[in-house]
Amino acid sequence: MLITPRTLSGFKDRLPRESIAKNELISRITEVFDSFGFAPIETPHLEYAEVLIKQGSEEIQKELYAFKDHGGRDVALRFDLTVPLARFITQHRHALPLPFKRYAIGNVFRGERAQKGRYREFTQCDFDFIGSKSISSDSEIIQVIRAVMRRLEVGEFEIAINHRGVLNGICEYLGIDDVNATLRIVDKLDKIGVEGVKKELGESLGLGGEKVEKLLELISLRQSGGSKEFFSKIAHLKDYNATLSSAIVELIELCEILDYLGIDEYKINFSIARGLGYYTGIIYETTLRELPSIGSVCSGGRYDRLTQTFSNEEMSGVGASVGLDRLLSALEELGKLSSRESKAEVLCVAMDKSHLPLLHKMAQSLREQGRRVEVYPEITKLKKPFAYADNKGHPYVLIIGEEEAKSGKLSLKDMNSGEQKIMSLQEVLEVLESRDER
Amino acid sequence: MLITPRTLSGFKDRLPRESIAKNELISRITEVFDSFGFAPIETPHLEYAEVLIKQGSEEIQKELYAFKDHGGRDVALRFDLTVPLARFITQHRHALPLPFKRYAIGNVFRGERAQKGRYREFTQCDFDFIGSKSISSDSEIIQVIRAVMRRLEVGEFEIAINHRGVLNGICEYLGIDDVNATLRIVDKLDKIGVEGVKKELGESLGLGGEKVEKLLELISLRQSGGSKEFFSKIAHLKDYNATLSSAIVELIELCEILDYLGIDEYKINFSIARGLGYYTGIIYETTLRELPSIGSVCSGGRYDRLTQTFSNEEMSGVGASVGLDRLLSALEELGKLSSRESKAEVLCVAMDKSHLPLLHKMAQSLREQGRRVEVYPEITKLKKPFAYADNKGHPYVLIIGEEEAKSGKLSLKDMNSGEQKIMSLQEVLEVLESRDER
C-alpha cells in the first residue's frame, strides 16, 4: 500500500526558488555578522528537557516538543536559540574568552496552534555580545541591525529604541508596583487602543484615574526630530528618580555614538516594552516603513541574567534576533525577492549522444572561468530543453550539433531576445561576463 | 537549584573555531553544487513517522527518534535526507520540471549506540539528479564529486567506480541466487579478509569451492592503468550474460566522458558494493589517499525505485552524499583545517570612553571598504585587549588614544611581529589589503 506523501501541519517544504532566496538572505546576514567580528556557534536541535523547561515561560512549556529517547531520558527540541546559548556559555565558560560574540542560525520548534504565516518549525538568526556591560556593545548591536537591514535592501526602516530603566523608573515614580503586569497590558496599546488599555489596567490591576493618565502620557513620549532635541525636552524626567536618571544617561551615551556614525534610522520611543521580564537595559525593535503591519523584523536588547538557571556567576549580554521568516515574507510581498529557480546562467544541450563528452568539456571550461553551467542530460528535440530553460529562468541555452562539433563553434540562444548566434567558447564567456556588469 | 549545563550523549556543541571551519566547507561545497546548476531545497526535521518508517531498514527503525506530538500524531526526526526527498518529489511532482537537480544540507538523527567519532545528530550534504536515465547525469555526479574534493583541498583522492549490474551479472553467471546476502558478506573483505569471507559464505549461504574462488577472482578485478586498457582486458566478461554486458557498456560510456574531461582520479573497481539493495546502476565511493582508514567521504550511485513507497510512477535518480563530519575530522587530522576563532582582521581599541564614537567611526569606515573589524568594548589597560586578540588570532590591533584622537592618526600593532606604527586610516586599509594578496 502506498503512503500518502505529506508534511505535518505547521511544517513546510521549501522549493528551490524559496530556498535560493532564503540562502541568499542568510549569506548576506552572516557577511554582516562576520564583518563585526561575531563568530558562529552550533548547538544540538535536541536537549535535555530540564535545560529547556526551567527557562521557558509557561506558554512555551506547553508548546515544547518533549519526549523520552531510547535511553529513557527526557529530551526536547529547542524552542529558541537563547536558552541553548545560556547552557553553552556556562558549559564552555573556561574555553570562551570574554567578551564572547557569537551568532547562531538554526531551526527551532514550537507546537503552537497552526495558523496562517505561523510555523511550528522556523529559522532564527541570533547574534549576541556576552560579558560586556559597555554602552559600546549596545551601540554595536544597533549598528549590526542597521547594517543587516541595508544589506538586505529592505527599503526604509526604523529602529525604535527604549530602556527598561525608563519604564521601571516611570512605574516607580507613579507608585505602580507590578511593573511587568502593567507593561504587558500597555504593550497591547496598538492592538486594543487607549480605552482598552485603561479598562484592562483598571480591571486587572486596580489602576485608574490620574495615575493611568500620567503613565500613558509618559510612555507616549517619543523622539520626532534629532536625539539632542528630544533629550533636552525630557530632561526633567532625570529628576524623578535615580532609575530614570541613569537610564536616560545611558540612552544619551548611546545616541552620541549612533549620531556620530550618521545613523539616522533610529528613534527613541518610550512605549517599546519588548519581552518584559527578560530584558534589563536598552531595548529595540525594527519595523519596515513599507510594511509596518508585519511587526518587528529584528528585536533585541540588554539582559543581565542570561545564565542564572545554570550558574551563580552573573553574565550580562546584549543581542538581537533577525526574523528571517518574516523578512522572507516581507520581501516577497514587496516584490524584492529573487525569483530564480536555479543559479545556472546557461543550459548546455547536445544534439547527439556522441557530442556529450565535448558538451561536458565546454561546460567544464566555462565553470573553470567561474561561470555556473547546467548540462541538459537528454538527447531530444530542442523544444524540450528550451521549455526547461524557460521554466527555470536560464538566460542562455548553448547548443552543440553536428556543425558546431565540426567547426569548434557553438550556438548560443539568448532566452530573453530569442536571438541565436554562432560563436566561439571565448565569445560565450564574454557574453556571460557582460551580464555581470549590468 | 541550578541545572547542570550538559548536552545529550551523542550530541555536540560546535565552538567558533569548528563552526567557522564547517561553514567554510559548506560554502565551498554549495559553490560547486551551484556551478553545476543544482538548486537547494529544504524539508522539515520532523515528519510523519509512517513516511520515514516504511522506507528505512530495520536497523534504522530501531534508531528512529519517534514520539507522539501534541495532536497525538506519530512523528519522527528524519534519519537521512533521501527519504524526505522521495516524499518531496512525489508531493510536489506537478511543480517540479524534470530533470530535477537538488541539493540539501541538513542535520539528521539516529539513536545509535554512542561511540567515538559517531554522533546521534550529524550533518548530511546530498545532491541528486532526478528523472534522467542518461549516462550524462551519472558522469555529472562524478564530476561534482571531483570538483568538491578539489575545492576542499583534501589532497589526493580516488573515486572507485563499479556497476550493480556487474555484481548481479557475476552472481548470475556463477548461479548464485541470493545476490544481496552474498554481496553483504563480500563487502566485509577489508574487515575479515579472504578466509573470513570464504568461511562466512559457506556457513551462511552454503557456497564454496570453485564458485567462491571464481567469485572472489572476478570481484577482485580492478583498473590499474587507463580505462581502455582495463576494458580490453575484461572484454570477455561481456559474453557471460546480458546483465554483465550492458553494465560494462555503460561503464565504458561513462569512462569515455570522464577521460575526455581529463578526470584521472577515478578507478573502476569490481569489489565496490555500496548500500546493497538500494542502488541499481553505476555506484562509487571516494577515499582520501592520505587517510584511507576513515573510509569513503563521498559515495553514491544510481537508483531506480526512489519514490516507490509513495507512488507507482517510476522515478530514476542518481546522486551522492558528501560526508561532511568525516571530512571535517579528516581535514583536522591532516592539519588542513582553518584554525581561526574569528574572521575579524583587526581589533579596535579605545583608551578613553570619550573616543568610543571615533573608534566606531573608524571601524565603520574600514567595514565600508569590505574589511572585517571588531571593536573591543571595554576601556582598560592595553594588556587585556592584546591578550584577547592573541587568543582569537586577530592579526592586528588598532589603538586610538589621546594623541591619535588629536592627530587623526592611529596606532596599528602587528600581532605577529609585535611591531607598532602610527599611520592614517588609509594606510591601515592598505596594510589590511596587502594581506589579501599574500
HADDOCK unambig.tbl for C-alpha pairs under 7 A between the chains (distance, minus, plus):
assign (segid A and resid 2 and name CA) (segid B and resid 309 and name CA) 5.50 0.50 0.50
assign (segid A and resid 2 and name CA) (segid B and resid 310 and name CA) 5.07 0.50 0.50
assign (segid A and resid 2 and name CA) (segid B and resid 311 and name CA) 6.41 0.50 0.50
assign (segid A and resid 3 and name CA) (segid B and resid 51 and name CA) 6.76 0.50 0.50
assign (segid A and resid 3 and name CA) (segid B and resid 309 and name CA) 6.05 0.50 0.50
assign (segid A and resid 3 and name CA) (segid B and resid 310 and name CA) 5.03 0.50 0.50
assign (segid A and resid 4 and name CA) (segid B and resid 310 and name CA) 6.08 0.50 0.50
assign (segid A and resid 5 and name CA) (segid B and resid 87 and name CA) 5.17 0.50 0.50
assign (segid A and resid 5 and name CA) (segid B and resid 90 and name CA) 6.57 0.50 0.50
assign (segid A and resid 5 and name CA) (segid B and resid 91 and name CA) 5.43 0.50 0.50
assign (segid A and resid 5 and name CA) (segid B and resid 310 and name CA) 6.08 0.50 0.50
assign (segid A and resid 6 and name CA) (segid B and resid 91 and name CA) 6.61 0.50 0.50
assign (segid A and resid 7 and name CA) (segid B and resid 47 and name CA) 6.26 0.50 0.50
assign (segid A and resid 8 and name CA) (segid B and resid 47 and name CA) 6.20 0.50 0.50
assign (segid A and resid 8 and name CA) (segid B and resid 48 and name CA) 6.42 0.50 0.50
assign (segid A and resid 11 and name CA) (segid B and resid 44 and name CA) 6.21 0.50 0.50
assign (segid A and resid 12 and name CA) (segid B and resid 43 and name CA) 6.67 0.50 0.50
assign (segid A and resid 12 and name CA) (segid B and resid 44 and name CA) 6.24 0.50 0.50
assign (segid A and resid 13 and name CA) (segid B and resid 42 and name CA) 5.65 0.50 0.50
assign (segid A and resid 13 and name CA) (segid B and resid 43 and name CA) 4.56 0.50 0.50
assign (segid A and resid 13 and name CA) (segid B and resid 44 and name CA) 6.42 0.50 0.50
assign (segid A and resid 14 and name CA) (segid B and resid 41 and name CA) 5.55 0.50 0.50
assign (segid A and resid 14 and name CA) (segid B and resid 42 and name CA) 4.89 0.50 0.50
assign (segid A and resid 14 and name CA) (segid B and resid 43 and name CA) 6.42 0.50 0.50
assign (segid A and resid 15 and name CA) (segid B and resid 41 and name CA) 5.19 0.50 0.50
assign (segid A and resid 15 and name CA) (segid B and resid 42 and name CA) 6.91 0.50 0.50
assign (segid A and resid 16 and name CA) (segid B and resid 39 and name CA) 5.64 0.50 0.50
assign (segid A and resid 16 and name CA) (segid B and resid 40 and name CA) 5.34 0.50 0.50
assign (segid A and resid 16 and name CA) (segid B and resid 41 and name CA) 5.12 0.50 0.50
assign (segid A and resid 19 and name CA) (segid B and resid 40 and name CA) 5.80 0.50 0.50
assign (segid A and resid 19 and name CA) (segid B and resid 41 and name CA) 5.56 0.50 0.50
assign (segid A and resid 19 and name CA) (segid B and resid 42 and name CA) 6.66 0.50 0.50
assign (segid A and resid 20 and name CA) (segid B and resid 40 and name CA) 6.37 0.50 0.50
assign (segid A and resid 34 and name CA) (segid B and resid 343 and name CA) 6.14 0.50 0.50
assign (segid A and resid 34 and name CA) (segid B and resid 344 and name CA) 6.87 0.50 0.50
assign (segid A and resid 34 and name CA) (segid B and resid 372 and name CA) 6.51 0.50 0.50
assign (segid A and resid 35 and name CA) (segid B and resid 344 and name CA) 6.62 0.50 0.50
assign (segid A and resid 35 and name CA) (segid B and resid 367 and name CA) 6.54 0.50 0.50
assign (segid A and resid 35 and name CA) (segid B and resid 371 and name CA) 6.60 0.50 0.50
assign (segid A and resid 35 and name CA) (segid B and resid 372 and name CA) 3.90 0.50 0.50
assign (segid A and resid 35 and name CA) (segid B and resid 373 and name CA) 5.75 0.50 0.50
assign (segid A and resid 36 and name CA) (segid B and resid 372 and name CA) 6.07 0.50 0.50
assign (segid A and resid 36 and name CA) (segid B and resid 373 and name CA) 5.34 0.50 0.50
assign (segid A and resid 36 and name CA) (segid B and resid 374 and name CA) 5.16 0.50 0.50
assign (segid A and resid 37 and name CA) (segid B and resid 342 and name CA) 6.19 0.50 0.50
assign (segid A and resid 37 and name CA) (segid B and resid 343 and name CA) 6.19 0.50 0.50
assign (segid A and resid 37 and name CA) (segid B and resid 344 and name CA) 4.76 0.50 0.50
assign (segid A and resid 37 and name CA) (segid B and resid 372 and name CA) 6.49 0.50 0.50
assign (segid A and resid 37 and name CA) (segid B and resid 373 and name CA) 5.95 0.50 0.50
assign (segid A and resid 37 and name CA) (segid B and resid 374 and name CA) 4.75 0.50 0.50
assign (segid A and resid 38 and name CA) (segid B and resid 342 and name CA) 6.96 0.50 0.50
assign (segid A and resid 39 and name CA) (segid B and resid 16 and name CA) 5.65 0.50 0.50
assign (segid A and resid 39 and name CA) (segid B and resid 342 and name CA) 5.43 0.50 0.50
assign (segid A and resid 40 and name CA) (segid B and resid 16 and name CA) 5.35 0.50 0.50
assign (segid A and resid 40 and name CA) (segid B and resid 19 and name CA) 5.79 0.50 0.50
assign (segid A and resid 40 and name CA) (segid B and resid 20 and name CA) 6.37 0.50 0.50
assign (segid A and resid 41 and name CA) (segid B and resid 14 and name CA) 5.56 0.50 0.50
assign (segid A and resid 41 and name CA) (segid B and resid 15 and name CA) 5.20 0.50 0.50
assign (segid A and resid 41 and name CA) (segid B and resid 16 and name CA) 5.12 0.50 0.50
assign (segid A and resid 41 and name CA) (segid B and resid 19 and name CA) 5.56 0.50 0.50
assign (segid A and resid 42 and name CA) (segid B and resid 13 and name CA) 5.63 0.50 0.50
assign (segid A and resid 42 and name CA) (segid B and resid 14 and name CA) 4.88 0.50 0.50
assign (segid A and resid 42 and name CA) (segid B and resid 15 and name CA) 6.92 0.50 0.50
assign (segid A and resid 42 and name CA) (segid B and resid 19 and name CA) 6.65 0.50 0.50
assign (segid A and resid 43 and name CA) (segid B and resid 12 and name CA) 6.65 0.50 0.50
assign (segid A and resid 43 and name CA) (segid B and resid 13 and name CA) 4.53 0.50 0.50
assign (segid A and resid 43 and name CA) (segid B and resid 14 and name CA) 6.40 0.50 0.50
assign (segid A and resid 44 and name CA) (segid B and resid 11 and name CA) 6.21 0.50 0.50
assign (segid A and resid 44 and name CA) (segid B and resid 12 and name CA) 6.24 0.50 0.50
assign (segid A and resid 44 and name CA) (segid B and resid 13 and name CA) 6.42 0.50 0.50
assign (segid A and resid 47 and name CA) (segid B and resid 7 and name CA) 6.24 0.50 0.50
assign (segid A and resid 47 and name CA) (segid B and resid 8 and name CA) 6.19 0.50 0.50
assign (segid A and resid 48 and name CA) (segid B and resid 7 and name CA) 6.99 0.50 0.50
assign (segid A and resid 48 and name CA) (segid B and resid 8 and name CA) 6.39 0.50 0.50
assign (segid A and resid 51 and name CA) (segid B and resid 3 and name CA) 6.77 0.50 0.50
assign (segid A and resid 65 and name CA) (segid B and resid 69 and name CA) 6.77 0.50 0.50
assign (segid A and resid 67 and name CA) (segid B and resid 67 and name CA) 6.37 0.50 0.50
assign (segid A and resid 69 and name CA) (segid B and resid 65 and name CA) 6.78 0.50 0.50
assign (segid A and resid 70 and name CA) (segid B and resid 111 and name CA) 6.91 0.50 0.50
assign (segid A and resid 87 and name CA) (segid B and resid 5 and name CA) 5.17 0.50 0.50
assign (segid A and resid 90 and name CA) (segid B and resid 5 and name CA) 6.55 0.50 0.50
assign (segid A and resid 91 and name CA) (segid B and resid 5 and name CA) 5.42 0.50 0.50
assign (segid A and resid 91 and name CA) (segid B and resid 6 and name CA) 6.61 0.50 0.50
assign (segid A and resid 97 and name CA) (segid B and resid 388 and name CA) 6.90 0.50 0.50
assign (segid A and resid 111 and name CA) (segid B and resid 70 and name CA) 6.89 0.50 0.50
assign (segid A and resid 132 and name CA) (segid B and resid 377 and name CA) 6.89 0.50 0.50
assign (segid A and resid 134 and name CA) (segid B and resid 377 and name CA) 5.93 0.50 0.50
assign (segid A and resid 134 and name CA) (segid B and resid 378 and name CA) 6.10 0.50 0.50
assign (segid A and resid 136 and name CA) (segid B and resid 356 and name CA) 6.98 0.50 0.50
assign (segid A and resid 136 and name CA) (segid B and resid 377 and name CA) 5.19 0.50 0.50
assign (segid A and resid 137 and name CA) (segid B and resid 377 and name CA) 5.81 0.50 0.50
assign (segid A and resid 257 and name CA) (segid B and resid 357 and name CA) 4.65 0.50 0.50
assign (segid A and resid 260 and name CA) (segid B and resid 357 and name CA) 6.12 0.50 0.50
assign (segid A and resid 261 and name CA) (segid B and resid 361 and name CA) 5.67 0.50 0.50
assign (segid A and resid 309 and name CA) (segid B and resid 2 and name CA) 5.49 0.50 0.50
assign (segid A and resid 309 and name CA) (segid B and resid 3 and name CA) 6.05 0.50 0.50
assign (segid A and resid 310 and name CA) (segid B and resid 2 and name CA) 5.06 0.50 0.50
assign (segid A and resid 310 and name CA) (segid B and resid 3 and name CA) 5.03 0.50 0.50
assign (segid A and resid 310 and name CA) (segid B and resid 4 and name CA) 6.08 0.50 0.50
assign (segid A and resid 310 and name CA) (segid B and resid 5 and name CA) 6.08 0.50 0.50
assign (segid A and resid 311 and name CA) (segid B and resid 2 and name CA) 6.41 0.50 0.50
assign (segid A and resid 342 and name CA) (segid B and resid 37 and name CA) 6.20 0.50 0.50
assign (segid A and resid 342 and name CA) (segid B and resid 38 and name CA) 6.98 0.50 0.50
assign (segid A and resid 342 and name CA) (segid B and resid 39 and name CA) 5.44 0.50 0.50
assign (segid A and resid 343 and name CA) (segid B and resid 34 and name CA) 6.15 0.50 0.50
assign (segid A and resid 343 and name CA) (segid B and resid 37 and name CA) 6.20 0.50 0.50
assign (segid A and resid 344 and name CA) (segid B and resid 34 and name CA) 6.88 0.50 0.50
assign (segid A and resid 344 and name CA) (segid B and resid 35 and name CA) 6.62 0.50 0.50
assign (segid A and resid 344 and name CA) (segid B and resid 37 and name CA) 4.77 0.50 0.50
assign (segid A and resid 357 and name CA) (segid B and resid 257 and name CA) 4.65 0.50 0.50
assign (segid A and resid 357 and name CA) (segid B and resid 260 and name CA) 6.11 0.50 0.50
assign (segid A and resid 361 and name CA) (segid B and resid 261 and name CA) 5.65 0.50 0.50
assign (segid A and resid 367 and name CA) (segid B and resid 35 and name CA) 6.58 0.50 0.50
assign (segid A and resid 371 and name CA) (segid B and resid 35 and name CA) 6.63 0.50 0.50
assign (segid A and resid 372 and name CA) (segid B and resid 34 and name CA) 6.53 0.50 0.50
assign (segid A and resid 372 and name CA) (segid B and resid 35 and name CA) 3.92 0.50 0.50
assign (segid A and resid 372 and name CA) (segid B and resid 36 and name CA) 6.08 0.50 0.50
assign (segid A and resid 372 and name CA) (segid B and resid 37 and name CA) 6.52 0.50 0.50
assign (segid A and resid 373 and name CA) (segid B and resid 35 and name CA) 5.76 0.50 0.50
assign (segid A and resid 373 and name CA) (segid B and resid 36 and name CA) 5.36 0.50 0.50
assign (segid A and resid 373 and name CA) (segid B and resid 37 and name CA) 5.97 0.50 0.50
assign (segid A and resid 374 and name CA) (segid B and resid 36 and name CA) 5.17 0.50 0.50
assign (segid A and resid 374 and name CA) (segid B and resid 37 and name CA) 4.76 0.50 0.50
assign (segid A and resid 377 and name CA) (segid B and resid 132 and name CA) 6.91 0.50 0.50
assign (segid A and resid 377 and name CA) (segid B and resid 134 and name CA) 5.94 0.50 0.50
assign (segid A and resid 377 and name CA) (segid B and resid 136 and name CA) 5.18 0.50 0.50
assign (segid A and resid 377 and name CA) (segid B and resid 137 and name CA) 5.81 0.50 0.50
assign (segid A and resid 378 and name CA) (segid B and resid 134 and name CA) 6.14 0.50 0.50
assign (segid A and resid 388 and name CA) (segid B and resid 97 and name CA) 6.92 0.50 0.50
